[in-house]
Amino acid sequence: MGAELEEAKEIIDQHLNEENEKVDLTPYDLAQHLKTLKKHDEDLYNEYLEKLDPESLGDVAIELPDHMLKDVIETIPSEKIVEALEELESDDATDLLQYIEDIDEEKAKELFDGLDKEDQDEILRLRSYDENEAGAYMQTELFSANLNEKLSTAVERLREQKELGELENVSQLFITDERHILKFAIPLEDLILFDFNSSLKDIIEKSEEDKYKPHVAMDNDPIEEVVEVVQDYDMNSIAVVDTRGVLLGRITTDDIHDFIQERATEQIYNLANVGDADEEENSLLNATRSRGIWLFVNLFTAIISSSIIGLFDDAIASYVALAVLMPIVASMGGNTGTQALTVTVRRLALGEIEFKNAKPALIRELGIAFINGLIFAVLIGLVAAFWFNRPMLGVVIGTAMLTNFFFAGFFGTVIPLALKKFNIDPAVGSSVLLTTVTDVVGFFSFLGLAKWILL
């Protein structure tokens, strides 16, 4: 443990060193080393927090979980945090202020009031969008120019903005008309091909038609649709415009990456009925409560499944083999349903299917479930027949297996589609509902057939 602490301290010291050659750490790496300090030495952690310059502080604060961000707002003077917010790009400053507000509303208001008017206006504009709209993910800092400007003027402005640290991750020049309506977008790498003394209008006119026609996102477009466009066209950034076509900002690949990662994390946690917020908080009480709620729901559904078994207690008592074999039917059905459920949730998340056009997907999952059900029904039927020396027992379990596979494939597809139809997150609760269905169908079909045929 001591070695881990010393290594983290040494690396951060090298990052902060102004006299000798400096080691630049990414905000993520710096946040990880600060986590190590906090784990082993709280006082040392607070000391290094105070040593961070405003630019590093803002970048690192975004990467910290809430319980560590709380340390920042309690340890660092408000004036320095305000300065850190002003160093961030508009979208990151908005996100960080939102994170702080979730922890301490009064502190967030104090910090917001400390910002200059321009930064306040940008944050208010970005926060005016719903969280699933493209405008909520854009940053207002971008490299733009008027059609009538010379290329040399635009490039000189870019140089100044880069030197002042006002612009990062530039990949294209957005060209607007006098009304600030976006007309064209030229990749940065293409600019070196042109005469710097020419106007942008002349450059465009001499280029191939539609070569620099921009891909755009409306500020109220669903962010999922914007992500698809960026991925389909392998873009580094995409312009955001309003209904009139006025250029408002841009969404960069790092924002797209963050959204995809957050969505994937949320889907994975939700499939297991675990709240990502509570898990990230690293709070034992919160995580326990979040998981316990769904375990309580699962207990209720398990009682339903057990009551089905209770209906056939006389059959189980007189034929012990049924107790040995019935978990196999439920387990195989559950796994089949989970496969269909996972594929369907993923396709819903990617926007590939909806309730109204899900028939091909349902038919496909039913086909897969039926074929696999037929194979494993024959296999387990032969095993049961030879194991207990009762051929009809093999017929019973095989038929029950095939039945449960079919219903598992059906409900594994329909449950998430139905939840999505009613605006409920299809990943939340689907597994609990599906497990109930496969257990009930599996136990009822197996025990019911056994009572009818064998007893």
C-alpha positions in Angstrom: 0.0 0.0 0.0 2.9 2.4 0.8 4.5 1.9 -2.6 1.2 2.6 -4.3 0.8 5.9 -2.4 4.4 7.0 -3.1 4.1 6.2 -6.8 0.9 8.3 -7.0 2.5 11.2 -5.1 5.6 11.1 -7.3 3.6 11.1 -10.5 1.4 14.0 -9.4 4.6 15.9 -8.3 6.0 15.5 -11.7 2.8 16.8 -13.3 2.8 19.8 -11.1 6.6 20.5 -11.4 7.2 23.9 -13.0 11.0 24.0 -12.9 12.1 20.8 -14.5 10.5 18.9 -17.4 6.9 18.5 -16.7 4.9 15.2 -17.1 1.5 15.9 -18.5 -1.2 13.6 -17.2 -4.7 13.3 -18.7 -7.5 14.5 -16.4 -8.6 10.8 -16.1 -5.1 9.7 -15.0 -4.7 12.5 -12.6 -8.1 11.7 -11.1 -7.1 8.1 -10.6 -3.9 9.1 -8.8 -5.9 11.4 -6.6 -8.2 8.5 -5.7 -5.1 6.6 -4.6 -4.1 9.5 -2.3 -7.6 9.7 -0.8 -7.6 6.0 -0.2 -4.4 6.0 1.8 -4.0 9.6 3.2 -6.9 12.0 3.4 -4.7 15.0 4.4 -2.3 14.4 1.5 -5.2 14.2 -0.9 -6.6 17.5 0.3 -3.1 19.1 0.1 -2.7 18.0 -3.6 -6.2 19.2 -4.5 -5.2 22.7 -3.3 -2.0 22.5 -5.4 -3.9 22.0 -8.7 -4.1 25.0 -11.0 -7.6 26.1 -12.0 -7.4 24.5 -15.5 -6.3 21.1 -14.1 -8.9 21.4 -11.3 -11.8 21.8 -13.6 -10.7 18.9 -15.9 -10.1 16.6 -13.0 -13.3 17.5 -11.1 -15.4 16.2 -14.0 -13.7 12.8 -13.7 -14.3 12.5 -10.0 -17.2 10.6 -8.4 -19.7 12.6 -6.3 -18.2 11.7 -2.9 -14.8 13.1 -4.1 -16.3 16.1 -5.9 -17.9 16.9 -2.5 -14.3 17.1 -1.1 -13.4 19.6 -3.9 -16.3 22.0 -3.1 -15.6 21.8 0.6 -11.8 22.1 0.4 -11.2 24.5 -2.5 -12.1 28.2 -2.2 -15.1 29.2 -4.3 -13.0 31.8 -6.2 -10.7 29.1 -7.5 -13.6 26.8 -8.5 -15.2 29.7 -10.4 -11.9 30.2 -12.2 -11.8 26.5 -13.0 -15.3 26.6 -14.4 -14.3 29.5 -16.6 -11.3 27.5 -17.9 -13.6 24.7 -19.1 -15.4 24.5 -22.4 -19.0 25.5 -22.2 -20.5 21.9 -22.2 -18.0 20.7 -19.5 -18.6 23.8 -17.4 -22.4 23.2 -17.6 -22.0 19.5 -16.7 -19.6 20.2 -13.7 -22.0 22.9 -12.3 -24.9 20.4 -12.6 -22.8 17.8 -10.7 -22.1 20.3 -8.0 -25.8 21.3 -7.8 -26.7 17.7 -7.3 -24.5 17.7 -4.2 -25.1 21.2 -2.9 -27.6 23.6 -4.5 -26.5 26.6 -2.5 -22.8 26.1 -3.4 -23.8 25.7 -7.1 -25.8 29.0 -7.0 -22.8 30.8 -5.3 -20.4 29.5 -8.0 -22.8 30.4 -10.8 -23.2 34.0 -9.5 -19.4 34.3 -9.5 -19.1 33.6 -13.2 -19.1 36.5 -15.7 -22.2 37.3 -17.7 -21.1 35.6 -20.9 -20.4 32.3 -19.1 -23.7 32.5 -17.3 -25.6 33.0 -20.5 -23.9 30.0 -22.2 -24.6 27.7 -19.2 -28.3 28.9 -19.0 -28.7 28.2 -22.8 -27.2 24.7 -22.6 -29.3 23.9 -19.5 -32.5 25.0 -21.3 -32.4 21.8 -23.3 -33.8 18.5 -22.2 -31.1 16.0 -21.3 -31.8 13.8 -24.4 -31.6 16.7 -26.9 -28.5 17.4 -29.0 -28.3 21.0 -27.7 -27.6 19.7 -24.2 -24.4 18.0 -25.5 -23.0 20.8 -27.6 -20.2 23.3 -26.8 -20.4 26.8 -28.1 -16.7 27.2 -28.7 -15.9 26.5 -32.4 -13.8 27.6 -35.4 -16.1 29.6 -37.7 -15.7 32.3 -40.4 -17.9 34.4 -42.7 -18.1 33.5 -46.4 -16.6 36.9 -47.3 -13.5 36.5 -45.1 -10.1 35.7 -46.4 -8.8 32.3 -45.4 -5.7 33.9 -43.9 -7.8 36.0 -41.5 -9.7 32.9 -40.3 -6.5 30.9 -39.8 -4.9 33.8 -37.9 -7.9 33.9 -35.6 -7.6 30.1 -35.0 -4.0 30.6 -34.1 -4.8 33.3 -31.5 -7.6 31.1 -30.0 -5.3 28.1 -29.7 -2.6 30.2 -28.1 -5.1 31.6 -25.6 -6.4 28.1 -24.9 -9.9 29.1 -26.0 -10.4 26.3 -28.5 -9.6 22.6 -28.5 -10.1 19.5 -30.6 -10.6 21.6 -33.8 -11.3 19.4 -36.9 -13.1 21.7 -39.3 -13.9 25.3 -40.2 -17.6 26.1 -40.2 -18.5 28.8 -42.8 -21.6 31.0 -42.3 -23.3 33.8 -44.1 -24.1 37.3 -42.8 -27.0 35.9 -40.8 -24.8 33.3 -39.2 -26.6 30.5 -41.1 -24.3 27.6 -41.6 -23.4 27.0 -45.2 -20.3 24.9 -45.4 -17.7 22.9 -43.4 -14.2 22.4 -44.5 -11.9 19.8 -42.8 -8.9 21.4 -41.3 -6.5 19.3 -43.3 -8.0 20.7 -46.6 -7.2 24.3 -45.7 -3.5 23.9 -46.6 -4.6 23.2 -50.2 -6.0 26.7 -50.8 -4.6 30.1 -51.4 -4.6 31.9 -48.1 -5.3 35.2 -49.8 -8.5 34.0 -51.4 -11.9 34.5 -49.8 -13.7 31.5 -48.5 -16.5 32.2 -50.9 -14.1 32.0 -53.9 -12.6 28.8 -52.5 -16.0 27.2 -52.2 -17.1 28.2 -55.7 -13.9 26.6 -57.2 -14.5 23.3 -55.3 -16.6 20.4 -56.3 -20.3 20.9 -55.8 -21.6 19.7 -52.4 -18.1 18.7 -51.4 -18.2 20.8 -48.3 -21.9 20.6 -47.6 -22.1 20.0 -43.8 -23.7 17.3 -41.8 -25.8 19.1 -39.1 -27.8 18.2 -36.0 -30.8 20.3 -35.0 -30.5 21.5 -31.4 -33.7 19.7 -30.5 -32.8 16.4 -32.2 -32.7 13.3 -30.0 -29.0 12.7 -29.1 -29.4 9.0 -30.1 -30.0 10.1 -33.7 -27.0 12.4 -33.6 -24.8 9.6 -32.3 -25.9 7.4 -35.2 -25.0 10.1 -37.8 -21.6 10.7 -36.3 -20.9 7.0 -36.2 -22.2 6.3 -39.7 -20.1 9.1 -41.3 -17.1 8.6 -39.0 -17.1 12.3 -38.0 -14.8 14.1 -35.6 -17.5 16.7 -34.8 -20.9 17.7 -36.0 -22.4 21.2 -36.2 -25.5 22.0 -34.2 -28.0 24.5 -35.7 -31.4 25.9 -34.8 -34.6 25.7 -36.9 -33.4 28.6 -39.1 -30.0 27.0 -39.7 -28.1 29.4 -37.5 -24.9 27.9 -36.2 -25.1 27.4 -32.4 -22.2 25.1 -31.5 -20.8 21.6 -32.2 -20.8 18.2 -30.7 -17.4 16.5 -30.6 -16.4 12.8 -30.5 -15.4 12.9 -26.8 -19.0 13.9 -26.0 -20.3 11.1 -28.2 -18.0 8.7 -26.6 -19.1 9.8 -23.1 -22.7 9.3 -24.1 -22.2 5.9 -25.5 -20.2 4.8 -22.4 -22.8 6.1 -20.0 -25.6 4.5 -22.0 -23.8 1.1 -22.1 -23.0 1.3 -18.4 -26.7 2.2 -17.6 -28.0 -0.7 -19.7 -25.6 -3.2 -18.1 -26.5 -2.1 -14.6 -30.2 -2.0 -15.4 -30.2 -5.5 -16.8 -29.0 -6.7 -13.4 -31.4 -4.2 -11.7 -28.5 -2.3 -10.2 -28.6 1.5 -10.1 -25.4 2.9 -11.7 -25.6 6.1 -9.7 -25.5 4.2 -6.4 -22.7 2.0 -7.6 -20.6 4.9 -8.7 -21.2 6.6 -5.3 -19.3 3.9 -3.6 -21.8 4.1 -0.8 -22.5 0.8 1.0 -25.9 2.0 2.2 -27.1 3.4 -1.1 -25.9 0.4 -3.1 -27.5 -2.0 -0.6 -30.8 -0.2 -0.7 -30.9 0.0 -4.6 -30.2 -3.7 -5.0 -32.5 -4.7 -2.1 -35.5 -3.1 -3.7 -35.2 -5.3 -6.8 -34.3 -8.3 -4.7 -37.6 -7.8 -2.8 -39.5 -7.7 -6.2 -37.6 -10.9 -7.1 -38.6 -12.5 -3.8 -42.3 -11.8 -4.6 -42.0 -13.3 -8.1 -40.1 -16.3 -6.7 -43.1 -16.9 -4.3 -45.4 -17.0 -7.4 -43.1 -19.6 -9.0 -43.0 -21.7 -5.8 -46.8 -21.6 -5.6 -46.9 -23.3 -9.0 -44.8 -26.1 -7.6 -47.1 -26.3 -4.6 -50.0 -27.1 -6.9 -48.3 -30.4 -7.7 -46.8 -31.4 -4.4 -48.6 -34.7 -4.5 -47.1 -35.5 -7.8 -43.6 -34.6 -6.6 -44.1 -36.6 -3.5 -45.0 -39.7 -5.4 -42.4 -39.3 -8.1 -39.1 -38.1 -6.8 -37.5 -37.8 -10.3 -39.7 -34.8 -10.9 -38.0 -32.8 -8.1 -34.6 -33.8 -9.6 -35.4 -32.7 -13.2 -37.7 -29.7 -12.9 -34.8 -27.1 -12.1 -33.3 -28.1 -15.5 -36.4 -27.0 -17.4 -36.7 -23.7 -15.6 -32.9 -23.0 -15.9 -32.6 -23.7 -19.6 -35.7 -21.6 -20.3 -34.4 -18.7 -18.3 -31.1 -18.7 -20.1 -32.9 -18.8 -23.5 -35.0 -15.9 -22.5 -32.1 -13.9 -21.3 -30.3 -14.3 -24.6 -33.4 -13.0 -26.5 -33.8 -10.2 -23.9 -30.2 -9.1 -24.2 -30.3 -8.9 -28.0 -33.6 -7.1 -28.0 -32.5 -4.5 -25.4 -29.3 -3.8 -27.4 -31.2 -3.3 -30.6 -33.7 -1.0 -28.9 -30.8 1.0 -27.4 -29.3 1.3 -30.9 -32.6 2.3 -32.4 -32.7 -0.7 -34.8 -36.2 -1.8 -33.8 -39.4 -0.5 -32.4 -42.7 -2.1 -31.3 -44.4 -1.4 -34.6 -41.7 -3.0 -36.7 -40.6 -5.8 -34.4 -42.3 -8.7 -36.2 -39.1 -9.9 -38.0 -37.1 -9.7 -34.8 -39.8 -11.7 -32.9 -40.0 -14.3 -35.7 -36.2 -14.7 -35.7 -36.0 -15.1 -31.9 -38.9 -17.6 -31.9 -37.1 -19.6 -34.7 -33.8 -19.7 -32.7 -35.6 -20.7 -29.5 -37.7 -23.4 -31.3 -34.6 -25.0 -33.0 -32.5 -24.9 -29.8 -35.5 -26.1 -27.9 -36.0 -29.1 -30.2 -32.3 -30.1 -30.0 -32.1 -29.8 -26.2 -35.6 -31.4 -25.7 -34.4 -34.5 -27.5 -31.1 -34.5 -25.6 -32.6 -34.1 -22.1 -35.4 -36.5 -23.0 -32.9 -39.3 -23.8 -30.9 -38.5 -20.7 -34.0 -38.6 -18.4 -35.3 -41.8 -20.1 -32.1 -43.7 -19.5 -31.4 -42.1 -16.1 -34.7 -43.2 -14.5 -35.5 -46.0 -16.9 -38.8 -44.4 -17.8 -39.2 -43.5 -21.6 -42.4 -41.5 -21.0 -40.5 -39.3 -18.5 -38.2 -38.4 -21.4 -41.2 -37.4 -23.5 -42.6 -35.3 -20.6 -39.4 -33.3 -19.9 -38.6 -33.0 -23.6 -42.1 -31.5 -24.3 -41.8 -29.2 -21.3 -38.4 -28.1 -22.4 -39.5 -27.2 -26.0 -42.6 -25.4 -24.6 -40.5 -23.3 -22.2 -37.9 -22.5 -24.9 -40.7 -21.2 -27.1 -42.2 -19.0 -24.5 -38.8 -17.8 -23.3 -37.9 -16.6 -26.8 -41.3 -15.0 -27.2 -41.4 -13.1 -23.9 -37.6 -12.4 -24.0 -38.4 -10.3 -27.1 -41.9 -9.0 -26.2 -41.2 -7.8 -22.6 -38.6 -5.2 -23.5 -40.6 -4.1 -26.5 -43.7 -3.6 -24.5 -41.9 -1.7 -21.7 -40.4 0.6 -24.4 -43.8 1.1 -25.9 -45.0 2.5 -22.5 -41.9 4.7 -22.1 -40.4 2.5 -19.4 -36.7 1.7 -19.6 -36.7 -1.8 -21.2 -33.6 -2.8 -19.2 -35.1 -2.1 -15.9 -37.2 -4.9 -14.5 -37.2 -7.0 -17.7 -35.1 -9.7 -16.2 -37.3 -10.1 -13.1 -40.5 -10.4 -15.3 -38.8 -12.8 -17.7 -37.5 -15.0 -14.9 -41.0 -15.2 -13.5 -42.5 -16.2 -16.9 -39.9 -18.9 -17.6 -40.1 -20.4 -14.1 -43.9 -20.5 -14.1 -44.2 -21.9 -17.7 -41.3 -24.4 -17.0 -42.7 -25.7 -13.7 -46.3 -25.7 -14.8 -45.7 -27.5 -18.2 -43.3 -30.1 -16.7 -45.3 -30.9 -13.6 -48.6 -30.6 -15.3 -47.6 -33.0 -18.1 -46.0 -35.4 -15.6 -49.3 -35.5 -13.5 -51.3 -36.1 -16.6 -49.1 -38.7 -18.3 -47.1 -40.4 -15.6 -49.5 -40.6 -12.6 
